[in-house]
């Protein structure tokens, strides 16, 4: 079994003896203890396991660790700023009282962060399209969209999200 050097949330991690086809989700959760990324369906259909690979939203349940290479991984744990200051999306999620059970929220936030990095002023339709593959069993989609709008307004006022 190979070993891997992974760049996760700005820190280098050496992971020993992991099968090449092991989904990144399990390396993050089991080997690195980063449990904010959730297991939902295991087939990349629900979005609970969304994280970023070089700034692009990706489903970690179907992303083999062997495909990471030198790419940078960001999980929900790495979204907050150094020192723990919440990301504008995390603040907006609290402000709009988005979470009910909370299980899908890390994936929702990570997909929204990728959207805002690419499009700092998305329309409601663009928000819905970007989050289309992220499912919320509690049905808080209207609050999710409202929180993304709040974060987008913060983004536009600051000239970018830290």
C-alpha positions in Angstrom: 0.0 0.0 0.0 1.4 3.4 -0.9 1.9 6.4 1.3 0.7 9.9 0.5 1.7 13.5 1.3 -1.5 15.6 1.3 -1.9 19.3 1.5 -5.1 19.7 3.5 -6.3 23.1 4.8 -2.9 24.6 4.2 -1.0 21.9 6.2 1.0 19.0 4.9 -0.1 15.6 6.2 1.8 12.3 5.7 -0.7 9.4 5.4 0.8 5.9 5.5 -0.4 2.7 3.8 -3.6 3.7 2.1 -5.1 1.7 -0.8 -5.0 3.7 -4.0 -8.7 3.5 -4.6 -9.6 4.6 -1.0 -12.0 7.6 -1.2 -10.5 10.8 0.0 -13.5 11.1 2.4 -12.2 8.2 4.5 -8.7 9.5 4.5 -9.9 12.8 5.7 -12.2 11.4 8.4 -10.3 8.2 9.5 -6.6 9.1 9.0 -6.7 12.8 9.6 -9.6 13.2 12.0 -11.4 15.8 9.9 -14.9 14.7 10.5 -16.7 17.9 9.2 -16.9 16.3 5.7 -19.8 13.9 6.0 -20.6 10.5 4.4 -24.1 10.6 2.8 -24.6 8.3 -0.1 -21.2 7.0 -1.2 -21.9 7.6 -4.9 -21.3 11.4 -5.2 -25.0 12.1 -5.5 -26.0 13.9 -2.3 -23.2 16.5 -1.7 -22.7 15.9 2.0 -19.0 15.0 1.3 -18.2 18.1 -0.8 -14.8 19.6 -0.3 -12.5 21.6 -2.6 -9.6 20.3 -4.7 -7.6 23.3 -5.9 -10.6 25.5 -5.3 -13.1 23.4 -7.2 -16.0 21.7 -5.3 -15.6 17.9 -5.5 -17.2 14.9 -3.9 -14.7 13.2 -1.6 -16.7 10.0 -1.4 -15.8 9.1 -5.0 -12.5 10.9 -5.3 -9.7 8.3 -4.9 -6.8 9.4 -2.7 -4.4 8.4 -5.5 -5.9 11.1 -7.8 -5.0 14.0 -5.4 -1.3 14.3 -6.3 0.0 17.8 -5.4 -3.5 19.4 -5.5 -4.6 21.4 -2.4 -7.5 20.1 -0.4 -9.8 22.3 1.6 -12.4 20.9 4.0 -15.0 22.8 6.0 -12.5 22.9 8.8 -10.2 24.9 6.6 -12.8 27.5 5.5 -12.5 29.7 8.6 -9.7 32.2 8.7 -6.5 31.8 10.7 -7.4 32.4 14.3 -10.9 31.0 13.8 -12.7 33.9 12.3 -15.7 32.5 10.5 -16.0 32.7 6.8 -18.8 35.0 5.6 -20.8 31.9 4.5 -20.5 30.4 8.0 -21.7 33.7 9.5 -24.6 33.9 7.0 -25.6 30.4 7.8 -25.9 31.4 11.5 -27.6 34.7 10.7 -30.2 33.0 8.5 -30.6 30.0 10.9 -30.1 27.6 8.0 -29.3 24.4 9.7 -31.9 22.1 11.2 -30.3 18.7 11.5 -27.1 20.1 10.1 -25.8 16.9 8.4 -25.7 18.4 4.8 -24.5 21.8 5.8 -20.7 21.4 5.4 -21.3 20.2 1.9 -23.7 23.0 1.1 -21.3 25.6 2.5 -18.3 24.2 0.5 -20.4 24.2 -2.7 -21.5 27.8 -2.0 -17.9 28.8 -1.3 -16.7 27.5 -4.7 -19.6 29.3 -6.4 -18.8 32.7 -4.7 -15.1 32.3 -5.5 -16.0 32.0 -9.2 -19.0 34.3 -9.2 -19.2 36.9 -6.4 -22.7 38.1 -7.3 -24.7 35.1 -8.4 -28.4 35.3 -9.2 -30.9 33.0 -7.3 -30.9 30.8 -10.4 -27.1 30.5 -10.4 -27.2 29.7 -6.6 -29.8 27.0 -7.2 -27.8 25.6 -10.1 -24.5 25.5 -8.2 -26.2 23.8 -5.2 -28.5 21.5 -7.2 -26.6 18.3 -6.4 -26.5 19.1 -2.6 -29.5 17.6 -0.9 -31.0 18.8 2.3 -33.5 16.4 3.8 -34.8 19.1 6.1 -35.7 21.3 3.1 -34.0 24.5 4.1 -33.3 25.5 0.5 -34.9 29.0 0.8 -32.7 29.7 3.9 -29.6 28.3 2.1 -30.2 30.6 -0.9 -30.8 33.6 1.5 -27.5 32.8 3.3 -25.6 32.7 0.1 -27.1 36.1 -0.9 -26.0 37.5 2.5 -22.5 36.1 2.0 -22.3 37.5 -1.6 -23.2 40.9 -0.3 -20.4 40.7 2.3 -18.1 39.5 -0.5 -19.0 42.5 -2.7 -18.6 45.0 0.1 -15.1 43.7 1.0 -14.0 43.1 -2.5 -13.4 39.5 -1.9 -13.8 36.8 0.8 -10.8 36.1 2.8 
